[in-house]
């Protein structure tokens, strides 16, 4: 099991969190003006790189806050943690 170091609650089991996706993908600012093809790309087309990247996680059974986790998806090693909107 993955132990996630929540900056608000301390280390917590992965089962307390909900995965929120790749933190490098941003929702379109005005979704009503986005073409169907662009909306499809936003919702369904993702790169799946091996190695480290930033992920959004929601602490649904804890503080109920979003965090950004810098994690290596091949080893599950956590290299850093932050809050949404913070510079890394």
Buried (B, 14 or more C-beta within 10 A) or exposed (E): EEEBEBEEBEEBEEEBBEEBEBBEBEEEEEEEEBEEEEEEEBEEEEEEEEEBBBBBBBBEEBBEBBBBBBBEEEEEEBEEBBEEEEEE
